[in-house]
Amino acid sequence: YLFQGGLLDIANRKDMAEAAMAKLRVDVLKTLPVEDRIVFSPAGKPKHTVVVLTDIECGYCRKFHTDIAEINRRGIEVEYLAFPRAGLGSADYRKMVSVWCADDRKKALTDAKNDRAVPNKTCKTPVDMQYNAGLRMGLEGTPMLLTSDGQFLGGYLPPDVLQQRLEQVEAERGK
C-alpha cells in the first residue's frame, strides 16, 4: 500500500504532514553547525532567519542570490546549506566543495553563482553532510527555503513575498 499526500486537519486548517516534517527538519537542522553554513546577515539584529538549501548551478538559486542585498535590507538573515543536485562526486559537487573550502566563502558563493571561476580547493567540508540532510528533510528541488524552526516556505520567493511569508509564519506562531 502507498498513501501519498497531505493529511489535513480541516477544523484547524493545518497540514498535519507538514507539521511532522517541520519537526523532523528542525531536528536535522540542529545537527548542522551554523559555522558550517554560509551566512549573509543584515545590519543590526535580524528580524527573521531563513535557511536555504542551494545549488550553484540552479537558476532559481542564482535568482534568489541576486536578491540577497534586498533580502538583508529587509532584516532577513540567510543561512545557506549546500545541496549539489547532481549528487555527491559530480562536477557540481566539486565546485561546491571549492566554495565551502574558500578563504572567503561568501565571495566564492557569489562568484560561483555568477559563473565566475572559483579556485579548485579541497578540505574537510560539510557539503556531504548538508546534502544528506537535505535528502532527510524531504528536499524535492532547489532552492528550498525553511524557517529556522523547519517550516517549509517554498522555493524561490522574491524579497517582498519572502518577507510577507515570514511575517505570516510569525503571526501564526503568536496565535
C-alpha positions in Angstrom: 0.0 0.0 0.0 1.0 3.6 -0.6 -0.5 6.6 0.9 0.8 9.8 -0.6 -0.3 13.4 0.0 -1.1 15.7 2.9 -3.1 15.0 5.9 -5.3 18.0 6.7 -6.9 19.0 10.0 -9.9 20.8 8.5 -11.1 22.3 11.7 -7.8 24.0 12.4 -6.8 24.5 8.8 -3.4 22.8 9.4 -1.4 20.4 7.2 -0.5 17.7 9.7 2.1 16.2 7.4 3.9 19.5 7.1 3.9 19.9 10.9 5.5 16.5 11.3 8.1 17.3 8.6 8.9 20.7 10.2 9.7 18.8 13.5 11.9 16.4 11.6 13.6 19.3 9.7 14.3 21.3 12.9 15.9 18.1 14.4 18.1 17.7 11.3 19.0 21.4 11.3 20.2 21.1 14.9 22.8 18.7 13.6 24.2 21.2 11.1 26.5 23.7 12.9 25.9 27.4 12.0 29.6 27.9 11.4 29.4 25.3 8.5 26.8 27.5 6.8 27.4 30.5 4.5 25.6 33.3 6.2 24.5 36.6 4.8 23.4 38.9 7.6 21.6 42.2 7.7 23.0 45.2 9.5 21.8 45.0 13.1 19.8 42.2 14.7 17.9 40.1 12.1 14.1 40.2 12.2 13.9 36.8 10.6 16.3 33.9 9.6 15.8 31.7 6.6 17.7 28.5 5.9 18.3 27.9 2.1 19.4 24.7 0.6 21.1 25.8 -2.6 22.9 24.6 -5.6 25.3 26.8 -7.5 24.0 25.6 -10.9 20.3 26.1 -10.1 18.7 29.0 -12.0 16.3 29.9 -9.2 19.0 29.6 -6.6 21.0 32.1 -8.6 18.0 34.4 -8.9 17.5 34.2 -5.1 21.1 35.1 -4.6 20.8 38.2 -6.8 18.2 39.4 -4.3 20.4 38.8 -1.3 21.2 42.5 -0.6 17.5 43.4 -0.7 16.6 40.4 1.5 19.2 41.6 4.0 18.0 45.2 3.8 14.6 43.8 4.9 16.2 42.4 8.1 16.3 38.8 6.9 19.4 36.7 7.6 20.1 33.9 5.0 21.9 30.7 6.1 23.0 28.7 3.0 23.4 25.0 3.1 25.0 23.1 0.2 22.8 20.8 -2.0 24.6 19.8 -5.2 21.6 18.5 -7.2 23.8 16.4 -9.5 24.9 14.4 -6.5 28.0 13.6 -4.5 31.1 13.3 -6.6 29.7 15.3 -9.5 31.3 18.3 -11.1 28.7 20.5 -9.4 29.6 18.9 -6.0 33.4 19.6 -6.6 32.6 23.2 -7.3 30.5 23.5 -4.1 33.4 21.9 -2.1 35.7 24.6 -3.6 33.2 27.2 -2.4 32.9 25.8 1.1 36.8 25.5 1.3 37.4 29.0 0.1 39.0 31.6 2.4 36.1 33.9 1.7 33.1 31.6 1.3 30.6 34.4 0.8 32.6 35.8 -2.1 33.2 32.3 -3.6 29.5 31.5 -3.4 28.6 34.8 -5.1 31.3 34.2 -7.8 30.1 30.6 -8.4 26.5 31.7 -8.8 27.6 34.3 -11.3 29.7 31.9 -13.4 33.0 33.3 -12.2 35.7 30.8 -11.6 36.3 29.7 -8.1 39.8 28.2 -7.4 39.7 24.4 -7.0 40.2 23.6 -3.4 39.6 20.6 -1.2 39.3 20.4 2.5 37.2 18.8 5.1 33.8 20.3 4.3 30.2 19.9 5.4 28.9 19.5 1.8 28.3 15.8 2.1 26.6 16.2 5.5 24.4 19.1 4.2 23.5 17.2 1.1 22.4 14.1 3.1 20.5 16.4 5.5 18.6 17.9 2.5 17.5 14.4 1.4 16.4 13.6 5.0 14.4 16.8 5.2 12.4 15.9 2.1 14.1 18.3 -0.4 12.4 18.0 -3.8 14.0 20.9 -5.5 16.3 23.9 -5.0 16.2 26.4 -3.6 14.4 25.0 -0.6 13.6 27.8 1.9 12.9 27.0 5.5 12.3 28.9 8.7 14.9 28.3 11.4 12.3 26.1 13.1 12.0 23.9 10.0 8.8 25.2 8.4 8.8 25.0 4.6 8.4 28.4 2.9 8.7 27.3 -0.7 11.2 27.5 -3.5 12.3 30.8 -4.9 10.4 33.8 -3.4 11.0 37.4 -4.3 12.1 39.6 -1.3 8.7 41.1 -0.7 6.9 37.8 -0.9 9.6 36.2 1.4 9.1 39.0 3.9 5.3 38.6 3.9 5.6 34.9 4.3 7.9 35.2 7.2 5.7 37.7 8.9 2.7 35.4 8.3 4.5 32.5 9.9 5.5 34.7 12.9 1.8 35.9 13.3 0.6 32.2 13.2 3.1 31.3 15.9 1.7 34.1 18.1 -1.8 32.7 18.0 
